[in-house]
Amino acid sequence: MIKNLLFVVASLALLTPAGQATEWHVLGTRAMGMGGAGVAVAEGPVGAYWNPASLARSESPSGVQVPVDAHMELTGNFLEGANDLYDISKDCLASGADNGRCTQSNINTALNKMNQGQNGLRADVAVGAHVKIKSMAFFVNNLAYIAGIPKVDFSQSANADFANRLNTSELILRGLNVTEIGMGYGRELPFLPGLMVGGNLKALVGKAGYYNFFVNLDSPGSSNALRKYLDNAKSSVQPGVDVGVLWDVHRTLEFVPMQPRIGLTARNINNPKFSNPAQAKNAGERDKYSLQGNARMGVAVSPLSFWQIAADADLSRNLTPTDGVATQNISLGTEINVFNRSWLNIPLRAGLARNVAMSGSKTALTAGLGLNFLHLTADISAMVTPARQRIKSQEKSEKIPAAIGVSAQVGFLFGGKKE
């Protein structure tokens, strides 16, 4: 049962993206392939998400882009403890005695793993449709945040408690689905060539969800987690505002080499808040789920006409649906364009990303490639941490990467002049 929590959380995120959340989605394959660096290299319709000021770039093409991405990350040892506790409870229910895995030592070890700080499995999924016409963009994004977090019961942890189904250790699913419907506009300041500003105005349809189920019972709660979570969700609508600045230094100071660009984006600066469902409030959750604003800065250079290097850093410490877990990501990436023609190009990308808000976070490696032929574009990217997390030690030991992600995008682009 519990070993399927990975599938449950991923399924929930795919259907209803989900505590407090401010993390950036790595929307668009170019950004994911470059380690999540996108503020200073933003262009095309998806550029409105990363930096609305990029819409004013004369090099930025118009057209349509449809991106989709998914990301999952495990922190702490709670999933290992939950899986172990479920295996132990089966032995306790079967025997009711201290044999097999049903020992006090095994029970205590599993509960302690679940109770460690910064424990959680979280996932996010994003799907978008973006249209850009000159300096304006129109977009719809569905952004998902969801987490599985533990709540441990130490008061009824004897073997007999498990044999009699008395232990109430549980897993909580908490999340928010946000659909952004908006428009963006960018403009180059007439008194300072190369300096661009922009913004997005959005209507945000938020759907907050909550559900909890026991770990040690083979109950219908886990198998129906998706349906129960959706049944408990509550919808509300809020406005959203993004702003961005982009400085193309070379256009202001022509003697500066490698075409440096500096960008800054602040998302949801009005701190939209969405109503939590009654089940969440009854469990002690906040009345509102806050999609707090965040800010990100990026720089980029082009040592050669076919080569770009970019770096991004979160300026804000971002909350997540997992209690005690925050993100403040730094990203470094590069892109090399093979052929580098307006009608034919194969971009190759690679990068690194790390969450500096948590001392035990793992460095992620990213890679991606694309094909641009005439006006059609197709891209794919992936990220993974070489470090692996154990998710089960009883019965058959299992490990998975601490974080994984995938992204894909198709588009039809035209216009945009290259320097």
N, C-alpha and C positions, 0 to 999 in steps of 0.2 A: 504493500500500500504506500508507505512513506517513500520508498525508493522511486515512486512515480511522481514525487513532488516537482521534480525538474520539468516533467512533461506538463503537469497541471499549471505551473507558473508560466511556462512558455505559451501554453494554449490561451490562458487568460490574457496575457499581454497581446497576443495576436488579435483577440476579439475585443478587448476593452483596455487600451493602454491606461495605469492606476494612480496617511501620513503626509507629510509635507514633501514637496518635490521641486527642485529647481535645476536638476541636471540638464546639460545640453544633450540633445540627440545629435548623433553624428549623421545628419541628414545629407545624403549625397555621397556617391562613391569616391569622388575626388578627395573630399575631406577625410573619409575613413582611410583611404589608401595612403594618405600623407600623415597618418598618425592622429587625425582629428584637427589638423591645422587648416583653417578655412577663412578666417576673418580678413586677412590681407590679400588672399588670392581669389576671393569670391568673384564669380562672373556668371553670366547667363541667368535664366529664370530663378534657379535655386539660390542665386546670390542674394536674393531678398531675405532669405532665412539667415545666412551667415553675416551679412552686412548690407543693409539696405542702401548705404551710400554707394555700393558698387554698381547700382543700377545706372549711375551717371557716367560710368566709364565708357568712352567711345569704343574701346576694344571689346566690350562685353556684348555678345550676340543676343538677338531676340529669338523668340521661339517658344517651344513647349518642352518641359522636362518632367518625368515621372520617377521620383526616387522612392525606394523602400529600404529600410534597414532594421536590423534586430541585434540586440546585445543582451548578454546575460553574465552576471558576476556573482560569485559566492565568496562571502567573507565569514571568517570564523569557522568553527567546527560543529555548528548546530545541526547540519544535515547529516553528518556522520553520527552524531548522538541520537537524532530522531530515527534514523534507519536502524541503528543498533537497538534502541529502546523498543522499536516495533518487533524486531526479531526476538528479543528477550521476552517480551510480553506474550508472544505465541507459545514459547516454552512454558511460561508460568501458567497460562490458561490450559495447556495440554496436561501438565503434570501436577501443578499445585504444590510442588516440592522443590527442594534445593538440588536440582540435578540439571544437566544440560547447561544451557545459557542462563537459566533462571537462578542466578546467585545474587546476593546483596552487593557484592563487589562489582559485578557487571552492571547492575542497575545504577549504582552510585556513579560509576564512570560515565555511563551514557547521559545521565541527568546533568552532570557537571559539564560535559561537552556542550550540551544544549544551552547551558546557563552562562557561557562565556560572553564577555562584552563584545559589541560590534558584530553580533551574529546575524546573518541574514542571507537570503538568496533573492536577488532582485533582477528584474528584466525590464527592458524597455523596447518598444517597437514604434516605428514611424513610417507612415505612408503619405505621400504628397502628390499634388498635381499643381504645376507652376506654369504660368504664362507670362512672358515678358514682351512688351511692345515699347521699343525705345527706352525711355527712362522710367517706365511704369511697369509694375508687376501685379498680377492677381494670383492668389494661391488658396489652396485648401490643404491643410495638414492634419492628419490624425496622429496624435502623439500619446504614447502609452507609458505609464509608470506603474509598476507593481512590485510587491515584495512579499516573501514568506518569512515570518519571524516567529521565534519560539516564546512560549510562556510556560515556565517550569513549575511543577508541583512537587516540593520536597516533603510535604507533610504526610503524604501517603505513599511512601516509597518502599515499603517492605514487600517481600516476596508475596505474602498473602494478599496485599493490596492489589498487586497486579493479577493474581489468580482470581480475585473477586471483582476485577474491573473497577477499582476504586480510584486509581491514580488519574488525575485530571490534567496532566501535562498536555499542552495543545500547540498547534501551529495556527498562526493568524495570517490571513491574506488581506492585504491593505493596498489600495491603489486608486489611481485617477486616470480616466480617459479624457483627453482634451482635443476637441476638434477646432482648429483655427480656420476661420474664413476671413480673408483680409486682402488688403492692397498695399503696395509699397511704392515709394517714389524717391528718386535720387536726383541731386542737382549739384553741379560744379559751381563753386562760388565765383562770381565774375571778377571780383577784385583780387583773387589769389588763384591763378591757374594751378591745377593739380590737387586742390583741396576740395573734397566732395563731402556732402552731408546727405542723409536720407532717413526715412522712417517708415514704419509699418503701422497701420491702424487695423485692429482685428476684433472680430466677435468670437468669443471663446465659449464653446458649449462643453461644460465639464460634467463628468459622470463619476462620482466617487463611490467606491465599493468597499465592502468589508465582509469577511467571513472567517470563522474559526472552527477547528475540528480537533478531536482528541487524537493523540499519537498512538496510544497503546491498545486501541480497539479496532477490530476490523469492522468498522461501522459504516453506514451509508454516507457519513459526513465527508469522507475523503473522496470517494468515487463520484459524488455529486458536487464537488467543490466548485466547479465552473458554473453550474446552474445556480447554486445557492449564492455565489458571489454576484452574479448578474441580477438575481432576484432582489438582492439587498441594496443594489446601487441606486443612487439618487442623482438627478440631473439638475443643473442650474446654469445660468448664462452670465458672463461677465465680459467687459471690454478688456482689450489688451493693447499695449503700446510698446513698440521697439524703436530705438534710435541707433544710428551708426555714423561714423566718421571714417573717411579714408583719405590718406595723403599719399599721392603719387609724387614722391620727392623729385624725381628726375624731370617732371614737367614744370616744377617750380624752380629748380636749380639744375639746369641742363648739364653742368659740368660734373655732377655726381654720377659715378659709375654704377653699373649693375642694376639700374632701375629699381631702387628700393621703394617699398610701399609699407606704410604703417596704418593699421586699422584698429578701430575700437567699436564694439557693439554692446549695447545694453538691452536685454530682452525683458519684457513684462515689467517695465519700470513702475507700473501702477499697482503691483502686488495683487493680482486677482485672487479671490477666495471663493471656494465652492462649498456648498452645504454637504456635510457628511450624512450618511443614512442613519436612521434611528438606532440600528444595531450597533454601529460604531460608537455613538454617543452613550448608549447604555453600557458599553464595555469600557467607558472612561476616555474615549478618544475626544479630540477637540471638536467643537461645533462646526468649524470650518477647516477645509483642506486648502492650504495656501500654496499657490504656484508662485513662490517668491521670485522677485527679479534677480537677475544675475548679469555680470559683465565679463567680457572676454577681450583680450588684446592680442593682436597678431602683427608679425613683421614678415616680409618676404623680399627676396632678392633674385635677380636673374643673371648669374655669372655669364651665361651664354644664351643665345636666342632660343635654344631648344631646352634649356635647363632652368628649373626653378627650385629654390629652397625656401621653406616657410616654417615658422614657429608660432605657436599660440600658447597663451597662458590665461587661466581663469583668474580674474581679479577679485572675485567673490568666493567665499566658502559656501558651497552649495549643499543644501539639505537633500536627503533621500528618503524614500518610504521606510527605510530600515532605521530603527532607533539607534542613535549613537554613531551612525555612519554618515560621513560627509565626503564630498568630492571637491577637489581643486586640482584640475587636470592641467598638465603641461604636455605639449605635443611638438614634435619635430618631424618634418617630412620633406621629401624631395620628389620631383617629377621630371622625367626625361621624355621628350617627345620625338619618337622615331618617325621619320619622313617630314613631319612638321610642315605640312602643306595645308592650305585652306580646304582642299577637297579630299585629302587623305592624311591621316595621322594615327599613330598608335601610342598613346601615352602610357608610360610605365611608372608606377608609384611605389614608394616604400616609406615607412616611418616608425616612430616610437611614441608611446604614450605612457604616462604614469600619473597616478593620483597622489599628490604630495600632501594631502590633508590627512592621510593615514600612514603611520610608520611601517605597517606590515603589508602595504599594497605591492602588487606585482607589476613589473614593466611589461607592457603589451607590445608585440611586434605586429606591424600592419603591412599589407601589400595589395596592389591592385593594378589592373590594366583596362584599357578601353580600345574601342575602334571607332574612329570618325571617318565616315565615307560620304562624300558629298554633303548633304544636310543631315544625314542620319547619324546618331551617336548611340553607343551601347557601352556600358561600363560595369565592372564587378570588382569588389574589394572584400577583404577579410581581415580580421584581427584575432590574435590568440596570445595568451600568456604561456611561455614555456613551462613556468612553475605550475604544478598540479596540486589539487586539493583532494584529500581523502573524503569520500562521501559514505563509506561503509567499511566497518572492520569486522563485525560479526559475520558468520557464514563466509561468503566470498568477499574478499577485500576489493573495493572499487575506488578508482580515482578519476577525476576529470580536470580539465584546465580550469584555473581560477576565474578566467574571463574569456569569453568568445564573442565574436560578432561577425555579421555578414551584411553586405550592402550591394544593391543592384540599381541600375538606372538606365532608362532609355530616353531619347529626346529627338527633337527635330529643330535644328537651329539654323539661323540665317543672319546675315549682316555682321556688324562688328569688325572694325578695322584693326589690324595688327600694326604695332609700331615697327 
